[in-house]
């Protein structure tokens, strides 16, 4: 049965949370661990385009996209149709037991899309952290080395291995150690705070790699081309190219963690393209499947084939329903020119906050690319982070019907990750709400 389209407008019919949401919150607190702590007071009942509707009938502007997942929207018609058709055929067989064509079809499509010039192979998995873990496994198998280097301000996941790669302690690592061994951290590039050129920052990174780890011990260097949870940090121009050049000269694999940046989010299919780099392995997830749980590791064929038969996989990896959603999502991105739409979103957000910055010196930095933008809030006199302000802005925005997220190693970054199909007027309204809140909190 077809449903009426969800009206693409913000509307508050109750305070947030409303009565039904308050009842659900009580049940959540009874049956769900305190460690799982949703930030938005509303409980969703429907979502479409750039709007989330809650159980009380309130409509909220979505500037988070489920943390960069619903790039094509939360219920894109093409994705919905593909999922429905696949469910009618079969929901699961386990690809390692009884394979199916769609898995191969998606692997082929990724081979065509990723910025790796040679032939690639792909393993499909469930989550971003799982993709990162498997990329590390592949790198160690191929090189015969164990050490892996990650960067300051990195975020790579919440599993035991990926927590070791993640930089931020709270809430991700506190009390959960010990972590996996042979994981190292080196300084990266944070232009707003370190003031270094790409070449200078790369020289510092390479010195650390050579002196603290040694190329002979190093299987891989892993980095997000734009660091996500760390604060949407765009490295200085040329930084990544220099690091990748060093990796290739020293038989070290470069893993691009494009879990958040991938699939038109930054205005190109992958952020590595804009950085002019060619990774050996790419970890993929989030925007790949329109909200269904799916991830992938795509890499050079000879690298991926270094792992013995049965060494990669998992019961649910490449589930046929998720794969169907993935194929449909990629088709929608291409057919509807969503990379260009992401670029336009970046232009709107940059222009909006650049104008605001003229009157609000607390806006220290405006950065990002495409539909992955951020504003770093600081004390104008000292550049000290303002995490309390950012948290208060986000909380008030959610109460006023705008879902927005925070980020940053210091917790002082407002980040914007709307579905790329959001209407421009809706996007601008959401930004205006945040502007008004910032003004009120001066």
N, C-alpha and C positions, 0 to 999 in steps of 0.2 A: 504494500500500500504506500503510495507516494505521500510525502508530507509537504506542507507549505514551507517555502524557503524561510529561513530565519532572518528577520528584519535586521539590516546592517546599521543599527543605530544604538547608541547608549541610552539606557532607560532604567531609572531606579524607581521601583514601586514600593519598596520597603527600605528601611535602613539596612546596612550590611554589618553583620549577618541578619537575615530575616528570620522569622519564627521557625520555618522548616529547617533552615540551615543551623539554627541554634540547637534544635532537637538532634540533628545529625551529629553535631559537634559533641554533644553529650555522649552519644553512642560511640563515636570515634574514640573518645577519651576512656571509655570503658573497655573496648575490645582491641584497640590498636596501641602498640607501644608508644611511649612518650617520645622515643627517638625519631619516630615518623611524625613530622610536625608541619603540616601544610600551612603555607603563608597567607593564602587568600581566604577571607572569611566566608565566601560563597561556596556552595556545593553545586557543581555543574550538572545540568540535565540535558543540554544540547550545546553543540558548538558548530559553527559554520563560518567560513570566510574569516573576517576579523572580529567576530563576536562570540562570546561565551554567554549562554543563558543559564541562570541558576534555578534551583528548585522553587524559589519564591517568585519567579518571573522577572527577575532583574536581568538586564543585559549589560555586559561588561565589555569594554574594548580590550582586545587581547594584544598586548605588546610583548608577549613572552613565548607564544607558540609552543607551550609545553617544553620549554628550554630548547628551542630551535628544532623541534621535531616536526610540527605540523606546518612545514614550509609551504605546502600546496593548499593549506587549510585543513581544518579538523575533520571534514567529511567531504572531500572533493568527489564529485559525482563519478569520475572515472575510477577512482580508488574504491569507492563503495560498490560499484558494479563489479569490478574485478574480484573483490573479496566475496561478494554474494555468489558469484558464479563458481569460484573455487570451492567454497564451503559445500555447495551442492554436489561437487564431484568427489572430493575427499579432503579431510582436514589434516591428515598426518599419515605418513608411512615410515618416516625416518629415511633420509636420503642415503645413508650408509647401508641401509638394508634393502629398500626398494626405491631406486632413484626415479626421478621424474624430469621431464623436459624443461620445465620453467626455471629450475635451478641453473641449468646450463645456459638458458636464454639470458638470464640476468648476468651471469658471469661473462658471457660474450659482450653484453652491452657495457659492462664496466671496463672491459678490455678496450673498447672503442672510446670511452670517455676519459679515463684517467690520464694524467700528464706523464706517462711513462712510454718512451718511444718504442721499446722492444715489446715483444709479445708477453702478455701477462697471464697469470692464473689466479683464481679467486676461491677462497673458502668462505662460506656463508655461516654466520653465527647469530647470536641473540642481542648482544649489548655492546656498547662502546668499550667498556672495560674488558670484555671478553675478546674483542678485536685486538686491543692493545696487547693483552697477554699472549695471544697467538702470534702476533707480529714478533714479539720478543722470542718466543719459542722458535719460530722460523729463522730469525737472525742468528740465534745461537747454534742451531743445527747447521746452517750454511757456512758460518765462519769458523766453527769449532772453538769460539771464544765465549766468555761468559759475561763480561762487564757490559752494562748499559748505562748511558749517561742521559739524564734529563736536565731541565733548566730551572733556574729560579722562577717562581710564579707559575709553575706548571700545574696543570690538572689533567690526570689521565685515568681516574677511576677510584673505586672504593673497595676493590678486592685486595687481598694481602699483597700481591705483587704491585698492583697499580697504586695502592696507597704509598708504597715506597717511592714511586715515581712522582706522586703528587707532592707539591711543596707545602700547601697550606695545612696547618695543624688542626685548627678548629673550623668546622666540626668534623673534618674528614679523618684525622689520624689519632686524635687524642684518646689515649687509653687502649688502643687496639694493637700495639706492637707486641712482639718484634715483627718486623717486616721481612720480605724476601731479601736475600743477600746479593752482593755484586751489583748494587744499584748506586749510582753516584749523581751528584748534583753540581752543575757548573753555572756560572753567571751567563746571562743572555743579553738581550738588548731591550732597554726600557727607556726610549728617548726622552720622555718627559722628566724622568727622574735621574738618569745617569748622564744625560747630555752628550753621549758619545755618538760618533758617526758609525755607520754600519761597519766600516773597515776597522775602526778602533775597537768596537764591541766584539767583533769576530776575532781579532787578535787576542783579546783577553780570554775569550772562550777557548780558543785553540791552545793557549798557554796552559790553561787549567786541564784540558783534556790530556795534553802531553805530559805534564808534570805530576798530576795527581792520579792518573789512571794508566796512561800509556797505550798507544795504538795497538800494540801487540796483544793487549788484553781486552780490547774494546770490540764487542760484537756490533753494537749499534748506538747511534745517537738518535733520540726521539724528541720531536718538538711539534707543537701546534704552530702552524704558520702565522696565525693570529691567536695569541693565548687567550683562552676563554674565561674560565673562572678566575684566573689571575688578574683580570681587569680589561679584557679586550685589547691587549697590548700588541700594537703593530710594530714589528722590529724596524730599526732604521734601515734605510734603503741599502741593499747590497749585503746585509748581515748574513741572511740565510744562504745566499749564493756562495759566500766565502766559506761558510761552515760545510756546506755540501761538497764544495771543491776539495776541502781538506779530507773529508770522509772518503771520497773516491780515490784520492791519492794515497790513502793509508789503509785500504782494504777494510774500511768500516762502513757498515750499511747505514743509510739514513732513512728513518721511519718518519713519515709525515702523519701526525695524528690529526686527521681531518674529520673527526667525529662531529664537531660543532661547525666547522667552517665549510664542509663539503656540500655539494648538491645545490648550487646557485646561491647559497646563502650570502656570499660576499660579492656577488655580481658576475662571477665566472663559475664554471662547473666546480672548480676546486681552487682554494686560495693559493696553492702551490704555483698555479699558472701565473698569477699576478706577481709572485715573488721570483719568477724565472728559474725555478728549480725543478729537478727531476728526481723524485724520491726512488728508493729501491723497493720500499713497501709503503702502503697507505692503509691506515686504519679508518674504517668508515662506519657510520651508524646514523642516529638521529634522523635527519631529513630524508633518508633513503626511502622510506616506505609509508609516508603519510600518516604516521602514528602507530603503525604496527611494529612489534618488536623484531628488528632485523639489523644485523651488522655484517661487516665483511672485512677481510684482509685481501687486498689485491696487490700483487707484486710481480717482479720479473720472474719469468717462468723458471729459469734455472735456480733462482733463490727458493721459490716455493717448492720446487721438486726435490730440495735437499732433505726434506722430512720423509721418514720411512712410511710405508703404507700403514694406515690406521692411526697415524700420529696426530692427525688433525680431524676435527669433527665434533659431534655432540648430538644428543638425542633430538633436540629441537632446532638445531642450527639449520637455517634455510627452510624453515617450516613453509609448506606450500601456500598457505593463506598469506603469510607475510611476504613471500616472494611475489605472489600475484599483485599485492599492493605496491611492492617495490617497482615492478615493471610498469604498472599504471602511473605511479608517481613520476618516474623519469619521463614517460611519454608526455604527461601533462606539463612538466617543466619545459620541455622542448617545444611542444606545440603552442603553448601560450606565452612563449617568450619571457619566462619568469626570471631569467638572469638580468634582463634589462629592467624588469620591475624592481628587482632587488637593488640595482644601481640607483634607480630613481628614489627609493626609500632612503638610501644613504644620503642623497643630495638634500632631501627634505629635512631630515634630522639634523644634518650638519648646518644647513642654513638657519634652522630654527634656533639652535643653541648658540650659534655664532652671534646672532642678533641679541640673544639674551645675555651673552657673556659681556657685552658692552656695558650693561647695567648691573651685572652680578659677578664680581671678581672672585666669588667662591668657585666658579666654574674654571678649574685650572686647565683642563685638557678635554678636547673633543676629538674622539678618534674612532677608528674602525673602518669597515669597508662594506658597502652594500647594506643589506638588512641585518648587519651585525655591528651596531654602533654603541658607543658608551660615552659617558660624561664623568670625569673624575672631579670630585668636590674636595676642595682644600681650603685651609686658612690662607687668605690672600697674602698675609704678611710673611708667613713662614713655610707655606706649602705643606704644612702638617695635614694629614688626612682627616676628613670629617665623617667618620662612620655613623655617628649618632644622627646627624642631619640626613644622610642618605637613607638610613633605616626609617626615620620618621616620615620622609617624603614618600617612600614606597608604601608604608602602612596607610597613610592618608589617601594616597592615590587609589589603593584597592578599595577603601571605604567609599570613594567617590566613583567607583565603577571603571577603573583603569588598572588592568593587571600589568604590573611592571616588576622587574627583577633587579637584584643588586649583585655585585661581584667585587673582585679585587682582593688581593692579599691583605689589604688593610680594611676591607669592607666599606670603602668610600666611593664606589663606582655604581652609577645607575646604568644598567645595560638594557638595550632595546633590540628585541628579536621578534618582530611581528611576522605573522604569515606574509609571504611576499605578495599574496593576492589581496591584501587589505586595501580598501579604498583610500585614496589620498585624503579626502575630507575627514574620514574616520581617524586616520593616522594623525592628522593635524589637530583634531579635537582632543585626542589623547595627550598629545604633547602640550597643548594649551592648558589642560587640567594640571599637568605637572608644573608648568610655568607658574600658574597661579598659586600652587602650593608652595613652591620655592619662594615666591614673592612674599607670601604670608609668613614664612619662617625666617625672614631676614632679621 
